[in-house]
Each structure stands twice: as C-alpha cells, then as structure tokens.
Amino acid sequence: MIERCWTRFLFEAIRRMEAQTTYPPVAAASPQGPPQPPSLEHLVIQAELGQDEMVRTGIAALHPADTAELLNVLEEPEVKFKVFGFLAAPQAAEVLSLVSAHTQDDLVERLSDDGLGDLIEYLDSDDATDLLASLSARRAKAVLDEVPQDLSDEVTQLLRYPEDTAGGIMQVEYMAVSQGTRIDQATEMIRSRSDEIPDIHSVFIVNNTNRLVGVLPLRKFILARPADLVETVMDQQVISVRADLDQEQVAQMFKKYDLISLPVVDSEGCLLGRITVDDVVDVMEEEATEDIYKLAGLDEEEEVLDSPWQSIRLRLPWLALNLITTTLSALVIAFFEGTIQQIAIAAAFMTIVAAQGGNAGVQTLTVIVRGIALGEVPLTQTKRVLVKELTIALGNGLALGAAAGVVAYLWKGDATLGIVLALALLANLIIAAFVGSVVPLTLRRVGVDPAVASNVFVTACTDIFGFLSFLGILTLFLQFI
C-alpha cells in the first residue's frame, strides 16, 4: 500500500510538470544514424500518465519483443490492455505470443472471443496451439469457432499431442514438394506460399503418399540448376523425429546435429510438420526452469506473481517432508546429548561437518542430474561415475579434514577434537558423494525423474550422517581415550 501511494505521488508530481516538459515520443535524429526508439522507462511513465498518443507513436517504433517487455513491466492490467489496443493486429498477435504468462492471462481475459480469434489467425500454428492450450476447454472452443475452418482443424489436430512432445511443439507451416518436381517448379511453389511460410530453412521432399524421402537445404536449393529434379540434389540422409518423442530429446537432436529446423513424422514416416530452432530455445529454457524448480523441491513451475495460496500449495508438501527429515537429524543430536554436555564446542563443530557434507552432496547431485538430462550418463557407466565421485570426495575430504583439524587444534588446544573433526569431515564427504550419485541414478532406474526429490534426500542424509559421524566418533574417543 505504501509503495502504491508513493508511486501515485510520483506520477502526480510528473503530471504537474508536463505543462513545461514532456517526453518526446522518439529521440531526435543524431548525425551518426537514424532516430532511435524511445526508452521503455519513458514509455512506462507515459502509459501510466495516460499520454496515449505519445505511447501509440512510441510503440510503433519498437520491436515486438520490446513491446512485450513494456507490457510485462506495466502494473495495472487495464493499462496493459489499453497499450495493447494501440497495436495493429499482426503486431498484436506476435506481441501476445512473446509476453509473460501472467501478462498474457491479463490480456486474454479482456479480449473477446472474436477478437482473440482474429489475432490467432496471424500466429504460427504452434504459437496458436500454445495460446489455446492455456485457455479453458469452453473458451478454446469458443475461440476456434471464430477462426477459419482450416485453421481450426490444424490447431485441433495439434492440441491432441501432449505439450511436451515433438508433436506438441511442431508447426504445420512447412514447404514440401514431390520428389519428381523440378527446381524451377519448386521455386514458383515457394513464391506462391511466401506469405504463409515466413521462414523457410529447408524444402522437404515427399513421395506420392506424403512419406518423407529427403531434405533440400535452402543453400543447395539456390545453387541447383532450374531443370534439375529435387530428388537428384536432395539429402537422402534425413534426420527426423516421431511426433511422440519427448521435447527434451528433440532439443538434444538440435544440439547434436546443429540443426535449424527438423521435420516431424508419424509412425509411417509421413510428414506432419516441422520444429524450428526458436521453439527449441523455448524448450531448453522450459526444461532448465523445470529442473531448477524440482531441485528446489517444487514439482511444477511457480510464477512470481501467482497468488499466495497457489504458492503455498506448491511449496508446503516439500517443506513438510523436509520437516520430517530435519526431525530425524534432531533425534540424532538428542541421542548424543551427554557428549554435547561434556564438550559444548561440539555443538558448533558438528554444524561444520553437516554443512560441508550438504554442499558436497549438492555439487555431486547437480553434476549427476545434469549428466542424466543431457544423456551423458548411460546405465553402463554408473560404476565409473560412482568411483570418480568417491575419489573426488576422498581427495577433498583429506584436504578439508586436515585443514579443519589443524584449525580446531590451534583454536581449542585439543588434539582429540581436531582429529575427530578431520575424520568426521572425511567420512561425511564420502557419504555425500555416495548418496549424491546413488540417489539420482536409482531414481532413474525405477523410472522417477531424478530432479524431483533427490535434493531433499541428499540433504537429509548428509545432515543425519554428518551429526552421526562427528558425535559418534567423538563419543568413542571420550570413552576409550
């Protein structure tokens, strides 16, 4: 409330100064080049102050991605929708596909069904499908009733594929010609569909049953003679994917083969659509975000501007599980209450052991989970991976244990305490490496996503065994020395 009041006060102060000074819609031309578009900061202030004509002129000079960023920054949904209304339909459609999910919801909620249908006609089929998939089934059907039947059929077909598969991210706008077509004929076909397919990277070659038989990259197409048949110059080694392939594997194929576009086929090898590199960039960001959320104990993506109750629903289960694991750690500490009473400094040193083990475990876990995600850890190499991580833990444990032991001895003048701390650190780092490797590998073997719960279990194990190793070894030393 205080921040909102201060913002309004600032805007009112600026409004009073507008009689003398206003922000220009476009910066003045400089001798070095053409006029530059206005800054987003100026446009935000102008939009909040209601300077509609200046905003309308300003966003006309912006790239759609910058306009999307402007809409994301604006706070009030009504202001967002007003600024969005200044855009022509083709630009508005592109901006709608680029804004954040939160802003898109604000805009879509205020658009009528026919208005949203008009915008969808300007979108690529994959972007249109993503947008409609975010709507309720009733709203999606109402919007589809407002678009041409052929587009409605295309989008309806794409909506049948799971969103995290190749079919779910492909688009049906592609250029395909029969294998008996001449280059000059194919050129005319491309020209006739240039408005429908804005970016052509390759021409797909099909037989009379629409089965994909070759790919002709645009570079080879341009260099071919007009009278050549496309089948004589096409690449017969076709890299394609099935529509049911997971999108993460699709991204790996783009990286492996350095692709710009990739054809999608059905189980019979018939051409269905294509995936372009811009879609794969979105997939890589989505998969990385998903893994980060899972490692943090969230099983689905949480938006910053979600309602508090939505965030509580997502976070509470994992926090409850963490409460159980920390209770187990507390029970271990309580078991050695007598030892802590004898040597109070043990309460401080045991946290060092647990913290170091937790950090080492997360390091190992991150490397293993990333390796699994990228396909770098085949099942045949699990033993090699485990031996490597244990060797690293042994080296780090010896170095850190020796250093910590010397510091403890110099600090407290107690050689026993230094030896116990060194041994406990060594033991817990080895345990951390073992658990950090075995947990994700085991989860993968049983068919569970290693990123989902690995972090919780690894941290719990390193805490429990960290306290147990230090307090257990210290208790043994006190009894026998």
RODO-2510 file (C-alpha; in nm, 4 decimals, decimal comma):
residues 481
     n   res          X          Y          Z
     1     m     0,0000     0,0000     0,0000
     2     i     0,2817     0,2409     0,0890
     3     e     0,4607     0,1597    -0,2368
     4     r     0,1414     0,2155    -0,4382
     5     c     0,0799     0,5521    -0,2671
     6     w     0,4363     0,6602    -0,3342
     7     t     0,4059     0,5571    -0,6992
     8     r     0,0876     0,7579    -0,7382
     9     f     0,2512     1,0580    -0,5695
    10     l     0,5433     1,0355    -0,8131
    11     f     0,3126     1,0154    -1,1135
    12     e     0,1107     1,3156    -0,9933
    13     a     0,4292     1,5166    -0,9488
    14     i     0,5381     1,4299    -1,3021
    15     r     0,1920     1,5150    -1,4333
    16     r     0,2200     1,8653    -1,2869
    17     m     0,5472     1,9168    -1,4698
    18     e     0,4080     1,8044    -1,8063
    19     a     0,2864     2,1587    -1,8884
    20     q     0,6501     2,2632    -1,9179
    21     t     0,8220     1,9356    -2,0122
    22     t     0,7102     1,6202    -2,1881
    23     y     0,8903     1,3098    -2,3021
    24     p     0,9415     1,3028    -2,6762
    25     p     0,7915     1,0009    -2,8477
    26     v     1,1063     0,9421    -3,0472
    27     a     1,4565     1,0609    -2,9776
    28     a     1,5929     1,3245    -3,2114
    29     a     1,7983     1,2087    -3,5032
    30     s     2,1697     1,2131    -3,4499
    31     p     2,4353     1,2781    -3,7120
    32     q     2,5556     0,9208    -3,6626
    33     g     2,2345     0,7469    -3,7657
    34     p     1,8524     0,7347    -3,7818
    35     p     1,6267     0,8279    -3,4878
    36     q     1,6293     0,5824    -3,2005
    37     p     1,3083     0,4392    -3,0481
    38     p     1,2016     0,5809    -2,7100
    39     s     1,3239     0,4156    -2,3940
    40     l     1,0995     0,1734    -2,2120
    41     e     1,1309     0,3854    -1,8968
    42     h     0,9776     0,6861    -2,0761
    43     l     0,7021     0,4748    -2,2271
    44     v     0,6123     0,3225    -1,8905
    45     i     0,5734     0,6676    -1,7341
    46     q     0,3804     0,7976    -2,0340
    47     a     0,1465     0,4974    -2,0245
    48     e     0,0815     0,5366    -1,6523
    49     l     0,0171     0,9105    -1,7004
    50     g    -0,2345     0,8424    -1,9765
    51     q    -0,0353     1,0083    -2,2577
    52     d    -0,1961     0,7787    -2,5142
    53     e    -0,0834     0,9462    -2,8361
    54     m     0,2796     0,9557    -2,7250
    55     v     0,2646     0,5883    -2,6275
    56     r     0,0944     0,4975    -2,9561
    57     t     0,3679     0,6762    -3,1530
    58     g     0,6429     0,5334    -2,9354
    59     i     0,5473     0,1641    -2,9579
    60     a     0,5134     0,1955    -3,3358
    61     a     0,8950     0,2236    -3,3436
    62     l     0,9533    -0,0742    -3,1115
    63     h     1,0360    -0,4328    -3,1970
    64     p     0,7559    -0,6698    -3,0865
    65     a     0,9872    -0,8202    -2,8245
    66     d     1,0432    -0,4740    -2,6737
    67     t     0,6708    -0,4058    -2,6780
    68     a     0,6175    -0,7333    -2,4945
    69     e     0,8730    -0,6260    -2,2342
    70     l     0,6900    -0,2948    -2,1931
    71     l     0,3609    -0,4746    -2,1280
    72     n     0,5299    -0,7050    -1,8771
    73     v     0,6597    -0,4050    -1,6820
    74     l     0,3262    -0,2225    -1,6598
    75     e     0,1482    -0,2994    -1,3339
    76     e    -0,2188    -0,2230    -1,3977
    77     p    -0,3983    -0,4784    -1,6211
    78     e    -0,6217    -0,2021    -1,7591
    79     v    -0,3183    -0,0002    -1,8698
    80     k    -0,1638    -0,3082    -2,0299
    81     f    -0,4798    -0,3748    -2,2273
    82     k    -0,5089    -0,0118    -2,3384
    83     v    -0,1497    -0,0068    -2,4671
    84     f    -0,2024    -0,3464    -2,6314
    85     g    -0,5017    -0,1986    -2,8117
    86     f    -0,2745     0,0543    -2,9864
    87     l    -0,1129    -0,2264    -3,1886
    88     a    -0,2204    -0,3380    -3,5338
    89     a    -0,3492    -0,6946    -3,5458
    90     p    -0,0345    -0,8608    -3,6937
    91     q     0,1939    -0,6909    -3,4415
    92     a    -0,0505    -0,7528    -3,1556
    93     a    -0,0578    -1,1234    -3,2364
    94     e     0,3206    -1,1502    -3,2271
    95     v     0,3413    -0,9500    -2,9041
    96     l     0,0760    -1,1733    -2,7458
    97     s     0,2957    -1,4767    -2,8142
    98     l     0,6003    -1,3073    -2,6564
    99     v     0,4649    -1,1633    -2,3294
   100     s     0,4947    -1,3438    -1,9980
   101     a     0,2284    -1,5936    -1,8944
   102     h     0,0950    -1,3504    -1,6342
   103     t     0,0605    -1,0648    -1,8854
   104     q    -0,0879    -1,2982    -2,1453
   105     d    -0,3562    -1,4020    -1,8964
   106     d    -0,4363    -1,0351    -1,8252
   107     l    -0,4752    -0,9585    -2,1960
   108     v    -0,6622    -1,2735    -2,2965
   109     e    -0,9083    -1,2268    -2,0120
   110     r    -1,0094    -0,8878    -2,1541
   111     l    -1,0190    -0,9900    -2,5198
   112     s    -1,3472    -1,1069    -2,6683
   113     d    -1,3648    -1,4481    -2,8340
   114     d    -1,3820    -1,2992    -3,1825
   115     g    -1,1025    -1,0523    -3,1019
   116     l    -0,8784    -1,3340    -2,9844
   117     g    -0,9747    -1,5373    -3,2896
   118     d    -0,8669    -1,2516    -3,5184
   119     l    -0,5243    -1,2447    -3,3537
   120     i    -0,4795    -1,6223    -3,3706
   121     e    -0,5125    -1,6070    -3,7489
   122     y    -0,1818    -1,4154    -3,7596
   123     l     0,0062    -1,6640    -3,5397
   124     d     0,2070    -1,9667    -3,6471
   125     s     0,0169    -2,2859    -3,5754
   126     d     0,2433    -2,3853    -3,2849
   127     d     0,2051    -2,0458    -3,1149
   128     a    -0,1707    -2,0553    -3,1711
   129     t    -0,1839    -2,4019    -3,0180
   130     d     0,0143    -2,2934    -2,7121
   131     l    -0,2171    -1,9981    -2,6604
   132     l    -0,5345    -2,2038    -2,6905
   133     a    -0,3922    -2,4752    -2,4641
   134     s    -0,3669    -2,2163    -2,1859
   135     l    -0,7431    -2,1475    -2,2061
   136     s    -1,0280    -2,3428    -2,0562
   137     a    -1,1852    -2,6023    -2,2857
   138     r    -1,5019    -2,3916    -2,3163
   139     r    -1,3105    -2,0729    -2,4063
   140     a    -1,0821    -2,2548    -2,6500
   141     k    -1,3825    -2,3998    -2,8353
   142     a    -1,5496    -2,0585    -2,8482
   143     v    -1,2355    -1,9002    -2,9955
   144     l    -1,1910    -2,1791    -3,2508
   145     d    -1,5457    -2,1159    -3,3690
   146     e    -1,4309    -1,7649    -3,4685
   147     v    -1,1404    -1,8718    -3,6942
   148     p    -1,1465    -2,0200    -4,0453
   149     q    -1,2261    -2,3917    -4,0575
   150     d    -0,8887    -2,4981    -4,1993
   151     l    -0,7017    -2,3199    -3,9187
   152     s    -0,9419    -2,4631    -3,6621
   153     d    -0,8766    -2,8140    -3,7942
   154     e    -0,4989    -2,7643    -3,7834
   155     v    -0,4965    -2,6347    -3,4272
   156     t    -0,7410    -2,9004    -3,3095
   157     q    -0,5106    -3,1672    -3,4516
   158     l    -0,2066    -3,0160    -3,2775
   159     l    -0,3920    -2,9930    -2,9467
   160     r    -0,4201    -3,3721    -2,9458
   161     y    -0,0450    -3,4081    -2,8926
   162     p     0,0952    -3,3806    -2,5381
   163     e     0,2523    -3,0374    -2,4969
   164     d     0,5943    -3,1788    -2,4012
   165     t     0,6362    -3,3874    -2,7178
   166     a     0,7609    -3,3130    -3,0680
   167     g     0,4021    -3,3016    -3,1899
   168     g     0,3158    -3,0532    -2,9180
   169     i     0,5808    -2,8024    -3,0283
   170     m     0,5744    -2,8515    -3,4051
   171     q     0,4109    -2,6186    -3,6566
   172     v     0,2287    -2,7282    -3,9696
   173     e     0,3604    -2,4416    -4,1845
   174     y     0,6330    -2,6026    -4,3943
   175     m     0,7393    -2,6294    -4,7584
   176     a     0,7144    -2,9746    -4,9138
   177     v     0,7317    -3,0774    -5,2803
   178     s     0,7044    -3,4065    -5,4640
   179     q     1,0282    -3,5858    -5,5469
   180     g     0,9560    -3,5528    -5,9200
   181     t     0,9394    -3,1720    -5,9064
   182     r     1,1950    -2,9565    -6,0922
   183     i     1,3836    -2,6813    -5,9122
   184     d     1,2154    -2,4048    -6,1127
   185     q     0,8729    -2,5507    -6,0338
   186     a     0,9602    -2,5704    -5,6664
   187     t     1,0737    -2,2073    -5,6784
   188     e     0,7316    -2,0976    -5,8023
   189     m     0,5631    -2,3038    -5,5336
   190     i     0,7745    -2,1347    -5,2662
   191     r     0,6908    -1,7908    -5,4042
   192     s     0,3204    -1,8682    -5,4007
   193     r     0,3357    -1,9620    -5,0299
   194     s     0,5827    -1,6984    -4,9107
   195     d     0,3185    -1,5181    -4,7035
   196     e     0,2023    -1,8418    -4,5422
   197     i     0,5544    -1,9635    -4,4528
   198     p     0,7673    -1,6641    -4,3489
   199     d     1,0885    -1,8548    -4,2706
   200     i     1,1952    -2,1385    -4,4974
   201     h     1,5159    -2,3137    -4,3957
   202     s     1,4737    -2,6362    -4,5924
   203     v     1,2408    -2,7846    -4,8522
   204     f     1,1081    -3,1279    -4,7561
   205     i     1,0794    -3,3866    -5,0325
   206     v     0,7932    -3,6369    -5,0179
   207     n     0,6666    -3,9204    -5,2367
   208     n     0,3111    -3,9620    -5,3635
   209     t     0,1959    -4,0935    -5,0223
   210     n     0,3442    -3,7929    -4,8349
   211     r     0,6235    -4,0083    -4,6956
   212     l     0,9371    -3,8032    -4,6212
   213     v     1,2174    -3,9180    -4,8536
   214     g     1,4645    -3,6283    -4,8474
   215     v     1,5508    -3,2778    -4,7365
   216     l     1,6823    -2,9972    -4,9562
   217     p     1,8552    -2,7224    -4,7538
   218     l     1,7958    -2,3742    -4,8880
   219     r     2,1676    -2,3327    -4,9686
   220     k     2,1684    -2,6356    -5,2002
   221     f     1,8316    -2,5331    -5,3436
   222     i     1,9663    -2,1933    -5,4511
   223     l     2,2765    -2,3475    -5,6133
   224     a     2,0826    -2,6145    -5,8067
   225     r     2,0062    -2,5729    -6,1782
   226     p     1,6450    -2,4829    -6,2665
   227     a     1,5939    -2,8003    -6,4715
   228     d     1,7282    -3,0353    -6,2006
   229     l     1,4849    -3,2636    -6,0250
   230     v     1,4769    -3,2069    -5,6496
   231     e     1,5367    -3,5791    -5,5882
   232     t     1,8742    -3,5573    -5,7637
   233     v     2,0102    -3,2827    -5,5360
   234     m     1,8312    -3,3546    -5,2075
   235     d     1,9931    -3,5012    -4,8976
   236     q     1,8714    -3,8574    -4,8658
   237     q     2,0045    -3,8958    -4,5118
   238     v     1,7022    -3,7427    -4,3440
   239     i     1,7132    -3,6535    -3,9753
   240     s     1,3564    -3,6533    -3,8474
   241     v     1,1660    -3,7218    -3,5257
   242     r     0,8456    -3,9016    -3,4388
   243     a     0,5611    -3,6870    -3,3133
   244     d     0,5583    -3,8684    -2,9771
   245     l     0,9270    -3,8023    -2,8968
   246     d     0,9888    -3,6072    -2,5753
   247     q     1,0742    -3,2411    -2,6345
   248     e     1,3930    -3,2702    -2,4283
   249     q     1,5233    -3,5352    -2,6684
   250     v     1,4248    -3,3091    -2,9578
   251     a     1,6425    -3,0325    -2,8116
   252     q     1,9316    -3,2781    -2,7797
   253     m     1,8982    -3,3663    -3,1502
   254     f     1,9130    -2,9993    -3,2493
   255     k     2,2337    -2,9663    -3,0492
   256     k     2,3873    -3,2915    -3,1746
   257     y     2,3241    -3,2286    -3,5447
   258     d     2,3459    -2,8448    -3,5356
   259     l     2,0014    -2,8061    -3,6910
   260     i     1,7889    -2,5027    -3,7763
   261     s     1,4686    -2,6967    -3,8443
   262     l     1,3632    -3,0581    -3,8034
   263     p     1,0812    -3,2486    -3,9782
   264     v     0,8258    -3,4359    -3,7679
   265     v     0,6775    -3,7601    -3,8993
   266     d     0,4215    -4,0165    -3,7880
   267     s     0,4780    -4,3876    -3,7310
   268     e     0,4595    -4,4496    -4,1071
   269     g     0,7176    -4,1827    -4,1897
   270     c     0,4614    -3,9418    -4,3345
   271     l     0,5400    -3,5725    -4,2918
   272     l     0,3334    -3,3954    -4,0247
   273     g     0,5150    -3,0685    -3,9603
   274     r     0,8427    -2,9150    -3,8550
   275     i     1,0155    -2,7805    -3,5446
   276     t     1,2260    -2,4656    -3,5737
   277     v     1,5193    -2,3621    -3,3623
   278     d     1,3305    -2,0788    -3,1901
   279     d     1,0884    -2,3364    -3,0492
   280     v     1,3818    -2,5425    -2,9223
   281     v     1,5261    -2,2403    -2,7398
   282     d     1,1943    -2,2121    -2,5563
   283     v     1,2073    -2,5841    -2,4780
   284     m     1,5599    -2,5587    -2,3376
   285     e     1,4563    -2,2680    -2,1143
   286     e     1,1447    -2,4555    -2,0034
   287     e     1,3356    -2,7762    -1,9242
   288     a     1,6087    -2,5882    -1,7370
   289     t     1,3489    -2,3988    -1,5343
   290     e     1,1644    -2,7219    -1,4610
   291     d     1,4814    -2,8901    -1,3327
   292     i     1,5701    -2,5893    -1,1176
   293     y     1,2239    -2,5895    -0,9617
   294     k     1,2413    -2,9620    -0,8972
   295     l     1,5838    -2,9342    -0,7342
   296     a     1,4327    -2,6666    -0,5092
   297     g     1,1523    -2,9003    -0,4066
   298     l     0,8772    -2,7763    -0,6406
   299     d     0,7131    -3,0254    -0,8744
   300     e     0,5764    -2,7645    -1,1173
   301     e     0,6694    -2,4163    -1,2256
   302     e     0,5606    -2,1351    -0,9936
   303     e     0,5141    -1,7850    -1,1295
   304     v     0,6421    -1,4873    -0,9300
   305     l     0,3002    -1,3198    -0,9423
   306     d     0,0970    -1,6294    -0,8519
   307     s    -0,1478    -1,5970    -0,5642
   308     p    -0,0100    -1,6775    -0,2167
   309     w    -0,2431    -1,9770    -0,1868
   310     q    -0,1117    -2,1222    -0,5133
   311     s     0,2469    -2,0860    -0,3880
   312     i     0,1560    -2,2424    -0,0536
   313     r     0,0048    -2,5409    -0,2336
   314     l     0,3233    -2,5903    -0,4332
   315     r     0,5734    -2,5432    -0,1516
   316     l     0,4038    -2,6926     0,1539
   317     p     0,4367    -3,0663     0,0680
   318     w     0,8127    -3,0484     0,0234
   319     l     0,8564    -2,8290     0,3291
   320     a     0,6576    -3,0876     0,5264
   321     l     0,8878    -3,3627     0,4008
   322     n     1,1880    -3,1501     0,4940
   323     l     1,0417    -3,1052     0,8433
   324     i     1,0367    -3,4828     0,8828
   325     t     1,3979    -3,5210     0,7710
   326     t     1,5215    -3,2404     0,9961
   327     t     1,3367    -3,4018     1,2857
   328     l     1,5410    -3,7149     1,2241
   329     s     1,8557    -3,5017     1,2412
   330     a     1,7361    -3,3557     1,5695
   331     l     1,6825    -3,7070     1,7085
   332     v     2,0424    -3,7952     1,6222
   333     i     2,1658    -3,4878     1,8094
   334     a     1,9410    -3,5678     2,1078
   335     f     2,0856    -3,9193     2,1244
   336     f     2,4307    -3,7699     2,1902
   337     e     2,3109    -3,5109     2,4409
   338     g     2,5558    -3,6389     2,7015
   339     t     2,8521    -3,5921     2,4689
   340     i     2,7489    -3,2340     2,3902
   341     q     2,7179    -3,1603     2,7627
   342     q     3,0738    -3,2840     2,8151
   343     i     3,2181    -3,0804     2,5257
   344     a     2,9920    -2,7858     2,4456
   345     i     3,2036    -2,6767     2,1468
   346     a     3,0895    -2,9962     1,9746
   347     a     2,7573    -2,8219     1,9031
   348     a     2,9423    -2,5729     1,6851
   349     f     3,1777    -2,8157     1,5116
   350     m     2,9079    -3,0661     1,4167
   351     t     2,7325    -2,7987     1,2045
   352     i     3,0541    -2,7600     1,0036
   353     v     3,0524    -3,1301     0,9201
   354     a     2,6846    -3,1308     0,8215
   355     a     2,7126    -2,8122     0,6123
   356     q     3,0195    -2,9310     0,4239
   357     g     2,8537    -3,2638     0,3530
   358     g     2,5396    -3,0881     0,2285
   359     n     2,7355    -2,8647    -0,0083
   360     a     2,9400    -3,1564    -0,1412
   361     g     2,6262    -3,3653    -0,1871
   362     v     2,4507    -3,0928    -0,3848
   363     q     2,7605    -3,0496    -0,6042
   364     t     2,7641    -3,4204    -0,6857
   365     l     2,3873    -3,4281    -0,7314
   366     t     2,3913    -3,1310    -0,9725
   367     v     2,6601    -3,2899    -1,1901
   368     i     2,4806    -3,6259    -1,1997
   369     v     2,1327    -3,4841    -1,2692
   370     r     2,2685    -3,2620    -1,5457
   371     g     2,4568    -3,5565    -1,6954
   372     i     2,1423    -3,7686    -1,6903
   373     a     1,9381    -3,4889    -1,8501
   374     l     2,1923    -3,4484    -2,1307
   375     g     2,2311    -3,8229    -2,1847
   376     e     2,5932    -3,8199    -2,0661
   377     v     2,5445    -4,0914    -1,8006
   378     p     2,4424    -4,4193    -1,9697
   379     l     2,3462    -4,7091    -1,7441
   380     t     2,6659    -4,8928    -1,8403
   381     q     2,8784    -4,6108    -1,6935
   382     t     2,7185    -4,5819    -1,3477
   383     k     3,0022    -4,7689    -1,1754
   384     r     3,2621    -4,5431    -1,3374
   385     v     3,0678    -4,2324    -1,2324
   386     l     3,0392    -4,3560    -0,8735
   387     v     3,4117    -4,4375    -0,8492
   388     k     3,5002    -4,0937    -0,9852
   389     e     3,2769    -3,9093    -0,7363
   390     l     3,4081    -4,1161    -0,4429
   391     t     3,7672    -4,0421    -0,5487
   392     i     3,6880    -3,6699    -0,5618
   393     a     3,5280    -3,6918    -0,2178
   394     l     3,8318    -3,8709    -0,0771
   395     g     4,0675    -3,6016    -0,2064
   396     n     3,8501    -3,3149    -0,0864
   397     g     3,7877    -3,4876     0,2472
   398     l     4,1573    -3,5372     0,3186
   399     a     4,2390    -3,1745     0,2316
   400     l     3,9474    -3,0135     0,4155
   401     g     3,9660    -3,2541     0,7083
   402     a     4,3356    -3,1822     0,7632
   403     a     4,2797    -2,8060     0,7425
   404     a     3,9780    -2,8095     0,9745
   405     g     4,1542    -3,0383     1,2214
   406     v     4,4555    -2,8070     1,2455
   407     v     4,2308    -2,5030     1,2944
   408     a     4,0317    -2,6805     1,5660
   409     y     4,3537    -2,7810     1,7473
   410     l     4,5008    -2,4309     1,7311
   411     w     4,1721    -2,2788     1,8444
   412     k     4,0861    -2,5056     2,1374
   413     g     4,4269    -2,6667     2,2034
   414     d     4,2659    -3,0121     2,1957
   415     a     4,4234    -3,2648     1,9596
   416     t     4,1354    -3,5098     2,0095
   417     l     3,8828    -3,2543     1,8888
   418     g     4,0933    -3,1795     1,5803
   419     i     4,1268    -3,5495     1,4903
   420     v     3,7539    -3,6120     1,5385
   421     l     3,6619    -3,3142     1,3194
   422     a     3,9009    -3,4271     1,0453
   423     l     3,7713    -3,7860     1,0456
   424     a     3,4067    -3,6758     1,0536
   425     l     3,4572    -3,4378     0,7598
   426     l     3,6265    -3,7090     0,5566
   427     a     3,3504    -3,9584     0,6345
   428     n     3,0640    -3,7208     0,5574
   429     l     3,2121    -3,6015     0,2279
   430     i     3,2422    -3,9637     0,1156
   431     i     2,8843    -4,0292     0,2249
   432     a     2,7717    -3,7144     0,0420
   433     a     2,9374    -3,8288    -0,2813
   434     f     2,7866    -4,1758    -0,2486
   435     v     2,4351    -4,0525    -0,1769
   436     g     2,4558    -3,7696    -0,4318
   437     s     2,5432    -4,0250    -0,7002
   438     v     2,3306    -4,3226    -0,5999
   439     v     2,0014    -4,1417    -0,5290
   440     p     1,9521    -3,9855    -0,8778
   441     l     2,0860    -4,2970    -1,0524
   442     t     1,8470    -4,5162    -0,8541
   443     l     1,5517    -4,2871    -0,9207
   444     r     1,6275    -4,3004    -1,2924
   445     r     1,6443    -4,6814    -1,2866
   446     v     1,2984    -4,7070    -1,1275
   447     g     1,1522    -4,4540    -1,3718
   448     v     1,1315    -4,1476    -1,1466
   449     d     1,2643    -3,8071    -1,2555
   450     p     1,5956    -3,7706    -1,0647
   451     a     1,5432    -3,3955    -1,0259
   452     v     1,2169    -3,4303    -0,8347
   453     a     1,3191    -3,5437    -0,4876
   454     s     1,6952    -3,6009    -0,4978
   455     n     1,7874    -3,2745    -0,3256
   456     v     1,5646    -3,3406    -0,0235
   457     f     1,7018    -3,6918     0,0321
   458     v     2,0644    -3,5976    -0,0259
   459     t     2,0475    -3,3040     0,2170
   460     a     1,8713    -3,5191     0,4767
   461     c     2,1349    -3,7937     0,4517
   462     t     2,4300    -3,5555     0,4763
   463     d     2,2775    -3,3810     0,7789
   464     i     2,1969    -3,7039     0,9612
   465     f     2,5276    -3,8744     0,8838
   466     g     2,7179    -3,5514     0,9457
   467     f     2,5870    -3,5249     1,3014
   468     l     2,6152    -3,9009     1,3495
   469     s     2,9747    -3,9239     1,2275
   470     f     3,1046    -3,6318     1,4328
   471     l     2,9172    -3,7039     1,7548
   472     g     2,9635    -4,0795     1,7197
   473     i     3,3402    -4,0578     1,6671
   474     l     3,3709    -3,8009     1,9474
   475     t     3,1763    -4,0271     2,1845
   476     l     3,4043    -4,3199     2,1055
   477     f     3,7142    -4,1061     2,1684
   478     l     3,5781    -3,9873     2,5027
   479     q     3,5095    -4,3453     2,6107
   480     f     3,8395    -4,5019     2,5130
   481     i     4,0915    -4,2200     2,5476
***
